[in-house]
């Protein structure tokens, strides 16, 4: 299991080579990729405030569809 933080997720959304390489390494190790609901809120907050809101919301949704989201309990 690997819990991805906001910095790594934003890096993936920005097509940062290092962030993508780290994620691919985790996938290669068959890690289940997860993030927290807090990170989800941060990503949506950034997307809503951006000048390309619709495009960024679509990118966030596409990324989050690939992850398990850990809630708060």
C-alpha positions in Angstrom: 0.0 0.0 0.0 1.2 3.5 -0.8 -0.5 6.7 0.3 0.2 9.5 -2.2 0.4 13.0 -0.9 -0.8 16.2 -2.5 2.6 17.1 -3.8 3.0 13.9 -5.7 -0.6 14.0 -7.0 -0.1 17.6 -8.3 3.1 16.5 -9.9 1.3 13.7 -11.7 -1.4 16.2 -12.9 1.4 18.5 -14.2 3.1 15.6 -15.9 6.2 15.9 -13.8 8.6 13.2 -14.8 9.9 12.5 -11.3 6.3 12.2 -9.9 5.3 9.9 -12.7 8.4 7.7 -12.3 7.8 7.4 -8.5 4.2 6.3 -9.2 5.2 3.9 -11.9 7.7 2.3 -9.5 5.0 1.8 -6.9 2.7 0.3 -9.5 5.6 -2.0 -10.6 5.8 -3.2 -7.0 2.1 -4.0 -7.1 1.4 -1.4 -4.4 -2.2 -0.4 -4.0 -2.2 3.4 -4.6 -4.2 5.4 -2.1 -4.7 8.9 -1.0 -6.7 10.7 1.7 -9.9 12.6 1.6 -7.9 15.6 2.7 -5.7 15.4 -0.4 -8.9 15.0 -2.5 -10.2 18.3 -1.0 -7.0 20.0 -1.8 -7.0 18.9 -5.4 -10.6 19.9 -6.0 -9.9 23.3 -4.3 -7.0 24.0 -6.6 -9.0 22.9 -9.6 -11.9 25.1 -8.7 -9.7 28.1 -8.2 -7.7 27.6 -11.5 -8.3 29.5 -14.7 -8.9 26.3 -16.5 -11.5 24.9 -14.1 -13.3 22.4 -16.3 -10.1 21.0 -17.7 -8.5 20.6 -14.3 -11.6 19.1 -12.7 -11.6 16.5 -15.5 -7.9 15.7 -14.8 -8.5 15.4 -11.1 -11.5 13.1 -11.6 -9.5 10.9 -14.0 -6.6 10.7 -11.5 -8.8 10.0 -8.5 -10.6 7.2 -10.4 -7.4 5.2 -10.3 -6.9 5.6 -6.5 -8.4 4.2 -3.3 -9.5 7.2 -1.2 -9.1 6.8 2.6 -11.8 8.6 4.6 -11.7 10.0 8.1 -13.1 7.9 10.8 
